[in-house]
Amino acid sequence: METVFCYFSDYYVTTILYYDLIQIVRHVSDSISRGATALTGGSVEESLNAGGGTFHQPTVLVDVKLDMPPFYEETFGPVVPLLSFDSEDEAITIANDTK
């Protein structure tokens, strides 16, 4: 599969496998439905998919909880989940609890 790069809204993106696109959409939509917020992106880039590609907007999620998929499952796409912590020890515990 040829990698195709394109440019939109100040971001470079690349086409991704359809299976991964489905997983990205599931992770993002599930997280948003359970209280996370997309600071940027958050959806499939339809204008780019019209040419047969599979593109998802680069997405930054905030207010992510430990039980949301982007935290405990690997998301093979342009999604960054952010969560807060109260201390360095808590951050280490959270980081060591990932799968």
C-alpha positions, 0 to 999 in steps of 0.5 A: 500500500502506498503511503499518501501524505496530504496537508490540511488545517496546518497538519500533515496526515497520512492514509490509514488502514480501514480497520484502524480507522474503525477503531479510531472512530470507536475510541474517540466517539466512546470517549466523547460520549462518556465525558471526554472533550476533543480540543481539536479534530475528533472526526473522519476527514470526509473531504479527503476520504472522497478520493478513496483514502481513509483519513481521521483528523488529528485529535487531542482528547481531554478529560480522559478517564482510565476506563476509556479505550484510548487510555487502555487500548492502543489507538493506531491513529492520530489521537492523543488522550490527556488525563490529569493527575495530582502527584508524580507518584499518581502519574507513575502508578497510572503509567505502570497500569497501562496494558 
